[in-house]
């Protein structure tokens, strides 16, 4: 029951955030995407160093 409430609350917060702060929401997504890409690049460099 708690999980369902938290899930719907999170979805409602995301909708509110995107609707009333679209620039901030876009910056958050852009930052998270950059972080994920940096992590992936680090893993790629690590495994590339193991093979070479």
mmCIF file of the N, C-alpha and C atoms, coordinates in Angstrom:
data_MODEL
# 
_entry.id   MODEL 
# 
loop_
_atom_site.group_PDB 
_atom_site.id 
_atom_site.type_symbol 
_atom_site.label_atom_id 
_atom_site.label_alt_id 
_atom_site.label_comp_id 
_atom_site.label_asym_id 
_atom_site.label_entity_id 
_atom_site.label_seq_id 
_atom_site.pdbx_PDB_ins_code 
_atom_site.Cartn_x 
_atom_site.Cartn_y 
_atom_site.Cartn_z 
_atom_site.occupancy 
_atom_site.B_iso_or_equiv 
_atom_site.pdbx_formal_charge 
_atom_site.auth_seq_id 
_atom_site.auth_comp_id 
_atom_site.auth_asym_id 
_atom_site.auth_atom_id 
_atom_site.pdbx_PDB_model_num 
ATOM 1   N N  . UNK A 1 1  ? 0.825  -1.196 0.000   1.00 0.00 ? 1  UNK A N  1 
ATOM 2   C CA . UNK A 1 1  ? 0.000  0.000  0.000   1.00 0.00 ? 1  UNK A CA 1 
ATOM 3   C C  . UNK A 1 1  ? 0.874  1.267  0.000   1.00 0.00 ? 1  UNK A C  1 
ATOM 4   N N  . UNK A 1 2  ? 1.904  1.289  0.844   1.00 0.00 ? 2  UNK A N  1 
ATOM 5   C CA . UNK A 1 2  ? 2.793  2.439  0.928   1.00 0.00 ? 2  UNK A CA 1 
ATOM 6   C C  . UNK A 1 2  ? 3.524  2.638  -0.393  1.00 0.00 ? 2  UNK A C  1 
ATOM 7   N N  . UNK A 1 3  ? 3.958  1.522  -1.000  1.00 0.00 ? 3  UNK A N  1 
ATOM 8   C CA . UNK A 1 3  ? 4.679  1.597  -2.271  1.00 0.00 ? 3  UNK A CA 1 
ATOM 9   C C  . UNK A 1 3  ? 3.807  2.246  -3.344  1.00 0.00 ? 3  UNK A C  1 
ATOM 10  N N  . UNK A 1 4  ? 2.532  1.894  -3.368  1.00 0.00 ? 4  UNK A N  1 
ATOM 11  C CA . UNK A 1 4  ? 1.604  2.445  -4.344  1.00 0.00 ? 4  UNK A CA 1 
ATOM 12  C C  . UNK A 1 4  ? 1.408  3.942  -4.121  1.00 0.00 ? 4  UNK A C  1 
ATOM 13  N N  . UNK A 1 5  ? 1.292  4.348  -2.883  1.00 0.00 ? 5  UNK A N  1 
ATOM 14  C CA . UNK A 1 5  ? 1.127  5.773  -2.563  1.00 0.00 ? 5  UNK A CA 1 
ATOM 15  C C  . UNK A 1 5  ? 2.375  6.561  -2.956  1.00 0.00 ? 5  UNK A C  1 
ATOM 16  N N  . UNK A 1 6  ? 3.556  6.022  -2.629  1.00 0.00 ? 6  UNK A N  1 
ATOM 17  C CA . UNK A 1 6  ? 4.800  6.709  -2.988  1.00 0.00 ? 6  UNK A CA 1 
ATOM 18  C C  . UNK A 1 6  ? 4.993  6.788  -4.497  1.00 0.00 ? 6  UNK A C  1 
ATOM 19  N N  . UNK A 1 7  ? 4.610  5.739  -5.210  1.00 0.00 ? 7  UNK A N  1 
ATOM 20  C CA . UNK A 1 7  ? 4.721  5.745  -6.664  1.00 0.00 ? 7  UNK A CA 1 
ATOM 21  C C  . UNK A 1 7  ? 3.841  6.827  -7.269  1.00 0.00 ? 7  UNK A C  1 
ATOM 22  N N  . UNK A 1 8  ? 2.583  6.876  -6.864  1.00 0.00 ? 8  UNK A N  1 
ATOM 23  C CA . UNK A 1 8  ? 1.664  7.888  -7.402  1.00 0.00 ? 8  UNK A CA 1 
ATOM 24  C C  . UNK A 1 8  ? 2.068  9.287  -6.964  1.00 0.00 ? 8  UNK A C  1 
ATOM 25  N N  . UNK A 1 9  ? 2.592  9.419  -5.758  1.00 0.00 ? 9  UNK A N  1 
ATOM 26  C CA . UNK A 1 9  ? 3.084  10.716 -5.303  1.00 0.00 ? 9  UNK A CA 1 
ATOM 27  C C  . UNK A 1 9  ? 4.270  11.181 -6.137  1.00 0.00 ? 9  UNK A C  1 
ATOM 28  N N  . UNK A 1 10 ? 5.176  10.254 -6.459  1.00 0.00 ? 10 UNK A N  1 
ATOM 29  C CA . UNK A 1 10 ? 6.322  10.588 -7.298  1.00 0.00 ? 10 UNK A CA 1 
ATOM 30  C C  . UNK A 1 10 ? 5.902  11.001 -8.695  1.00 0.00 ? 10 UNK A C  1 
ATOM 31  N N  . UNK A 1 11 ? 4.936  10.297 -9.251  1.00 0.00 ? 11 UNK A N  1 
ATOM 32  C CA . UNK A 1 11 ? 4.433  10.644 -10.583 1.00 0.00 ? 11 UNK A CA 1 
ATOM 33  C C  . UNK A 1 11 ? 3.771  12.020 -10.558 1.00 0.00 ? 11 UNK A C  1 
ATOM 34  N N  . UNK A 1 12 ? 2.988  12.289 -9.521  1.00 0.00 ? 12 UNK A N  1 
ATOM 35  C CA . UNK A 1 12 ? 2.340  13.596 -9.398  1.00 0.00 ? 12 UNK A CA 1 
ATOM 36  C C  . UNK A 1 12 ? 3.378  14.708 -9.265  1.00 0.00 ? 12 UNK A C  1 
ATOM 37  N N  . UNK A 1 13 ? 4.433  14.456 -8.486  1.00 0.00 ? 13 UNK A N  1 
ATOM 38  C CA . UNK A 1 13 ? 5.499  15.451 -8.336  1.00 0.00 ? 13 UNK A CA 1 
ATOM 39  C C  . UNK A 1 13 ? 6.189  15.716 -9.661  1.00 0.00 ? 13 UNK A C  1 
ATOM 40  N N  . UNK A 1 14 ? 6.477  14.666 -10.430 1.00 0.00 ? 14 UNK A N  1 
ATOM 41  C CA . UNK A 1 14 ? 7.118  14.850 -11.734 1.00 0.00 ? 14 UNK A CA 1 
ATOM 42  C C  . UNK A 1 14 ? 6.254  15.676 -12.681 1.00 0.00 ? 14 UNK A C  1 
ATOM 43  N N  . UNK A 1 15 ? 4.972  15.393 -12.707 1.00 0.00 ? 15 UNK A N  1 
ATOM 44  C CA . UNK A 1 15 ? 4.062  16.151 -13.565 1.00 0.00 ? 15 UNK A CA 1 
ATOM 45  C C  . UNK A 1 15 ? 4.031  17.615 -13.133 1.00 0.00 ? 15 UNK A C  1 
ATOM 46  N N  . UNK A 1 16 ? 3.943  17.848 -11.824 1.00 0.00 ? 16 UNK A N  1 
ATOM 47  C CA . UNK A 1 16 ? 3.939  19.217 -11.301 1.00 0.00 ? 16 UNK A CA 1 
ATOM 48  C C  . UNK A 1 16 ? 5.237  19.934 -11.656 1.00 0.00 ? 16 UNK A C  1 
ATOM 49  N N  . UNK A 1 17 ? 6.377  19.251 -11.468 1.00 0.00 ? 17 UNK A N  1 
ATOM 50  C CA . UNK A 1 17 ? 7.692  19.834 -11.717 1.00 0.00 ? 17 UNK A CA 1 
ATOM 51  C C  . UNK A 1 17 ? 7.844  20.219 -13.186 1.00 0.00 ? 17 UNK A C  1 
ATOM 52  N N  . UNK A 1 18 ? 7.441  19.330 -14.075 1.00 0.00 ? 18 UNK A N  1 
ATOM 53  C CA . UNK A 1 18 ? 7.554  19.605 -15.513 1.00 0.00 ? 18 UNK A CA 1 
ATOM 54  C C  . UNK A 1 18 ? 6.576  20.701 -15.927 1.00 0.00 ? 18 UNK A C  1 
ATOM 55  N N  . UNK A 1 19 ? 5.390  20.722 -15.360 1.00 0.00 ? 19 UNK A N  1 
ATOM 56  C CA . UNK A 1 19 ? 4.374  21.695 -15.755 1.00 0.00 ? 19 UNK A CA 1 
ATOM 57  C C  . UNK A 1 19 ? 4.718  23.111 -15.286 1.00 0.00 ? 19 UNK A C  1 
ATOM 58  N N  . UNK A 1 20 ? 5.243  23.236 -14.070 1.00 0.00 ? 20 UNK A N  1 
ATOM 59  C CA . UNK A 1 20 ? 5.459  24.565 -13.514 1.00 0.00 ? 20 UNK A CA 1 
ATOM 60  C C  . UNK A 1 20 ? 6.909  25.026 -13.536 1.00 0.00 ? 20 UNK A C  1 
ATOM 61  N N  . UNK A 1 21 ? 7.844  24.140 -13.766 1.00 0.00 ? 21 UNK A N  1 
ATOM 62  C CA . UNK A 1 21 ? 9.266  24.483 -13.852 1.00 0.00 ? 21 UNK A CA 1 
ATOM 63  C C  . UNK A 1 21 ? 9.924  23.722 -15.003 1.00 0.00 ? 21 UNK A C  1 
ATOM 64  N N  . UNK A 1 22 ? 9.478  23.953 -16.230 1.00 0.00 ? 22 UNK A N  1 
ATOM 65  C CA . UNK A 1 22 ? 10.015 23.165 -17.343 1.00 0.00 ? 22 UNK A CA 1 
ATOM 66  C C  . UNK A 1 22 ? 11.511 23.376 -17.575 1.00 0.00 ? 22 UNK A C  1 
ATOM 67  N N  . UNK A 1 23 ? 12.003 24.597 -17.375 1.00 0.00 ? 23 UNK A N  1 
ATOM 68  C CA . UNK A 1 23 ? 13.438 24.840 -17.568 1.00 0.00 ? 23 UNK A CA 1 
ATOM 69  C C  . UNK A 1 23 ? 14.263 24.086 -16.538 1.00 0.00 ? 23 UNK A C  1 
ATOM 70  N N  . UNK A 1 24 ? 13.823 24.113 -15.294 1.00 0.00 ? 24 UNK A N  1 
ATOM 71  C CA . UNK A 1 24 ? 14.534 23.385 -14.241 1.00 0.00 ? 24 UNK A CA 1 
ATOM 72  C C  . UNK A 1 24 ? 14.472 21.879 -14.475 1.00 0.00 ? 24 UNK A C  1 
ATOM 73  N N  . UNK A 1 25 ? 13.314 21.385 -14.910 1.00 0.00 ? 25 UNK A N  1 
ATOM 74  C CA . UNK A 1 25 ? 13.169 19.955 -15.185 1.00 0.00 ? 25 UNK A CA 1 
ATOM 75  C C  . UNK A 1 25 ? 14.106 19.534 -16.320 1.00 0.00 ? 25 UNK A C  1 
ATOM 76  N N  . UNK A 1 26 ? 14.218 20.371 -17.350 1.00 0.00 ? 26 UNK A N  1 
ATOM 77  C CA . UNK A 1 26 ? 15.108 20.053 -18.461 1.00 0.00 ? 26 UNK A CA 1 
ATOM 78  C C  . UNK A 1 26 ? 16.563 20.041 -18.003 1.00 0.00 ? 26 UNK A C  1 
ATOM 79  N N  . UNK A 1 27 ? 16.932 20.971 -17.139 1.00 0.00 ? 27 UNK A N  1 
ATOM 80  C CA . UNK A 1 27 ? 18.303 20.998 -16.627 1.00 0.00 ? 27 UNK A CA 1 
ATOM 81  C C  . UNK A 1 27 ? 18.616 19.766 -15.785 1.00 0.00 ? 27 UNK A C  1 
ATOM 82  N N  . UNK A 1 28 ? 17.654 19.307 -15.003 1.00 0.00 ? 28 UNK A N  1 
ATOM 83  C CA . UNK A 1 28 ? 17.853 18.104 -14.192 1.00 0.00 ? 28 UNK A CA 1 
ATOM 84  C C  . UNK A 1 28 ? 18.087 16.899 -15.093 1.00 0.00 ? 28 UNK A C  1 
ATOM 85  N N  . UNK A 1 29 ? 17.261 16.752 -16.111 1.00 0.00 ? 29 UNK A N  1 
ATOM 86  C CA . UNK A 1 29 ? 17.400 15.612 -17.034 1.00 0.00 ? 29 UNK A CA 1 
ATOM 87  C C  . UNK A 1 29 ? 18.729 15.695 -17.783 1.00 0.00 ? 29 UNK A C  1 
ATOM 88  N N  . UNK A 1 30 ? 19.095 16.895 -18.207 1.00 0.00 ? 30 UNK A N  1 
ATOM 89  C CA . UNK A 1 30 ? 20.359 17.082 -18.920 1.00 0.00 ? 30 UNK A CA 1 
ATOM 90  C C  . UNK A 1 30 ? 21.539 16.714 -18.025 1.00 0.00 ? 30 UNK A C  1 
ATOM 91  N N  . UNK A 1 31 ? 21.506 17.139 -16.780 1.00 0.00 ? 31 UNK A N  1 
ATOM 92  C CA . UNK A 1 31 ? 22.580 16.834 -15.839 1.00 0.00 ? 31 UNK A CA 1 
ATOM 93  C C  . UNK A 1 31 ? 22.663 15.332 -15.565 1.00 0.00 ? 31 UNK A C  1 
ATOM 94  N N  . UNK A 1 32 ? 21.516 14.691 -15.345 1.00 0.00 ? 32 UNK A N  1 
ATOM 95  C CA . UNK A 1 32 ? 21.506 13.249 -15.109 1.00 0.00 ? 32 UNK A CA 1 
ATOM 96  C C  . UNK A 1 32 ? 22.012 12.489 -16.326 1.00 0.00 ? 32 UNK A C  1 
ATOM 97  N N  . UNK A 1 33 ? 21.631 12.926 -17.507 1.00 0.00 ? 33 UNK A N  1 
ATOM 98  C CA . UNK A 1 33 ? 22.107 12.283 -18.731 1.00 0.00 ? 33 UNK A CA 1 
ATOM 99  C C  . UNK A 1 33 ? 23.616 12.410 -18.876 1.00 0.00 ? 33 UNK A C  1 
ATOM 100 N N  . UNK A 1 34 ? 24.150 13.581 -18.557 1.00 0.00 ? 34 UNK A N  1 
ATOM 101 C CA . UNK A 1 34 ? 25.590 13.781 -18.616 1.00 0.00 ? 34 UNK A CA 1 
ATOM 102 C C  . UNK A 1 34 ? 26.325 12.908 -17.623 1.00 0.00 ? 34 UNK A C  1 
ATOM 103 N N  . UNK A 1 35 ? 25.749 12.765 -16.444 1.00 0.00 ? 35 UNK A N  1 
ATOM 104 C CA . UNK A 1 35 ? 26.353 11.915 -15.419 1.00 0.00 ? 35 UNK A CA 1 
ATOM 105 C C  . UNK A 1 35 ? 26.371 10.455 -15.862 1.00 0.00 ? 35 UNK A C  1 
ATOM 106 N N  . UNK A 1 36 ? 25.277 9.991  -16.425 1.00 0.00 ? 36 UNK A N  1 
ATOM 107 C CA . UNK A 1 36 ? 25.211 8.609  -16.911 1.00 0.00 ? 36 UNK A CA 1 
ATOM 108 C C  . UNK A 1 36 ? 26.240 8.388  -18.020 1.00 0.00 ? 36 UNK A C  1 
ATOM 109 N N  . UNK A 1 37 ? 26.386 9.368  -18.899 1.00 0.00 ? 37 UNK A N  1 
ATOM 110 C CA . UNK A 1 37 ? 27.365 9.249  -19.981 1.00 0.00 ? 37 UNK A CA 1 
ATOM 111 C C  . UNK A 1 37 ? 28.794 9.232  -19.432 1.00 0.00 ? 37 UNK A C  1 
ATOM 112 N N  . UNK A 1 38 ? 29.068 10.028 -18.411 1.00 0.00 ? 38 UNK A N  1 
ATOM 113 C CA . UNK A 1 38 ? 30.398 10.029 -17.793 1.00 0.00 ? 38 UNK A CA 1 
ATOM 114 C C  . UNK A 1 38 ? 30.709 8.676  -17.152 1.00 0.00 ? 38 UNK A C  1 
ATOM 115 N N  . UNK A 1 39 ? 29.721 8.097  -16.492 1.00 0.00 ? 39 UNK A N  1 
ATOM 116 C CA . UNK A 1 39 ? 29.906 6.780  -15.867 1.00 0.00 ? 39 UNK A CA 1 
ATOM 117 C C  . UNK A 1 39 ? 30.165 5.722  -16.943 1.00 0.00 ? 39 UNK A C  1 
ATOM 118 N N  . UNK A 1 40 ? 29.366 5.763  -18.013 1.00 0.00 ? 40 UNK A N  1 
ATOM 119 C CA . UNK A 1 40 ? 29.550 4.799  -19.098 1.00 0.00 ? 40 UNK A CA 1 
ATOM 120 C C  . UNK A 1 40 ? 30.928 4.960  -19.736 1.00 0.00 ? 40 UNK A C  1 
ATOM 121 N N  . UNK A 1 41 ? 31.380 6.186  -19.907 1.00 0.00 ? 41 UNK A N  1 
ATOM 122 C CA . UNK A 1 41 ? 32.711 6.430  -20.474 1.00 0.00 ? 41 UNK A CA 1 
ATOM 123 C C  . UNK A 1 41 ? 33.792 5.872  -19.558 1.00 0.00 ? 41 UNK A C  1 
ATOM 124 N N  . UNK A 1 42 ? 33.613 6.041  -18.249 1.00 0.00 ? 42 UNK A N  1 
ATOM 125 C CA . UNK A 1 42 ? 34.574 5.499  -17.293 1.00 0.00 ? 42 UNK A CA 1 
ATOM 126 C C  . UNK A 1 42 ? 34.660 3.982  -17.359 1.00 0.00 ? 42 UNK A C  1 
ATOM 127 N N  . UNK A 1 43 ? 33.503 3.325  -17.439 1.00 0.00 ? 43 UNK A N  1 
ATOM 128 C CA . UNK A 1 43 ? 33.502 1.872  -17.569 1.00 0.00 ? 43 UNK A CA 1 
ATOM 129 C C  . UNK A 1 43 ? 34.157 1.444  -18.872 1.00 0.00 ? 43 UNK A C  1 
ATOM 130 N N  . UNK A 1 44 ? 33.860 2.159  -19.951 1.00 0.00 ? 44 UNK A N  1 
ATOM 131 C CA . UNK A 1 44 ? 34.478 1.840  -21.240 1.00 0.00 ? 44 UNK A CA 1 
ATOM 132 C C  . UNK A 1 44 ? 35.991 1.982  -21.198 1.00 0.00 ? 44 UNK A C  1 
ATOM 133 N N  . UNK A 1 45 ? 36.470 3.051  -20.571 1.00 0.00 ? 45 UNK A N  1 
ATOM 134 C CA . UNK A 1 45 ? 37.917 3.242  -20.440 1.00 0.00 ? 45 UNK A CA 1 
ATOM 135 C C  . UNK A 1 45 ? 38.550 2.140  -19.599 1.00 0.00 ? 45 UNK A C  1 
ATOM 136 N N  . UNK A 1 46 ? 37.872 1.755  -18.517 1.00 0.00 ? 46 UNK A N  1 
ATOM 137 C CA . UNK A 1 46 ? 38.379 0.714  -17.632 1.00 0.00 ? 46 UNK A CA 1 
ATOM 138 C C  . UNK A 1 46 ? 38.520 -0.611 -18.375 1.00 0.00 ? 46 UNK A C  1 
ATOM 139 N N  . UNK A 1 47 ? 37.437 -1.030 -19.050 1.00 0.00 ? 47 UNK A N  1 
ATOM 140 C CA . UNK A 1 47 ? 37.483 -2.306 -19.752 1.00 0.00 ? 47 UNK A CA 1 
ATOM 141 C C  . UNK A 1 47 ? 38.425 -2.259 -20.949 1.00 0.00 ? 47 UNK A C  1 
ATOM 142 N N  . UNK A 1 48 ? 38.524 -1.085 -21.588 1.00 0.00 ? 48 UNK A N  1 
ATOM 143 C CA . UNK A 1 48 ? 39.483 -0.940 -22.673 1.00 0.00 ? 48 UNK A CA 1 
ATOM 144 C C  . UNK A 1 48 ? 40.913 -1.090 -22.188 1.00 0.00 ? 48 UNK A C  1 
ATOM 145 N N  . UNK A 1 49 ? 41.195 -0.593 -20.983 1.00 0.00 ? 49 UNK A N  1 
ATOM 146 C CA . UNK A 1 49 ? 42.533 -0.730 -20.410 1.00 0.00 ? 49 UNK A CA 1 
ATOM 147 C C  . UNK A 1 49 ? 42.830 -2.177 -20.036 1.00 0.00 ? 49 UNK A C  1 
ATOM 148 N N  . UNK A 1 50 ? 41.811 -2.919 -19.625 1.00 0.00 ? 50 UNK A N  1 
ATOM 149 C CA . UNK A 1 50 ? 42.017 -4.327 -19.292 1.00 0.00 ? 50 UNK A CA 1 
ATOM 150 C C  . UNK A 1 50 ? 42.378 -5.134 -20.531 1.00 0.00 ? 50 UNK A C  1 
ATOM 151 N N  . UNK A 1 51 ? 41.775 -4.848 -21.646 1.00 0.00 ? 51 UNK A N  1 
ATOM 152 C CA . UNK A 1 51 ? 41.997 -5.598 -22.867 1.00 0.00 ? 51 UNK A CA 1 
ATOM 153 C C  . UNK A 1 51 ? 43.341 -5.240 -23.495 1.00 0.00 ? 51 UNK A C  1 
ATOM 154 N N  . UNK A 1 52 ? 43.719 -3.968 -23.436 1.00 0.00 ? 52 UNK A N  1 
ATOM 155 C CA . UNK A 1 52 ? 44.958 -3.526 -24.103 1.00 0.00 ? 52 UNK A CA 1 
ATOM 156 C C  . UNK A 1 52 ? 46.205 -3.947 -23.389 1.00 0.00 ? 52 UNK A C  1 
# 
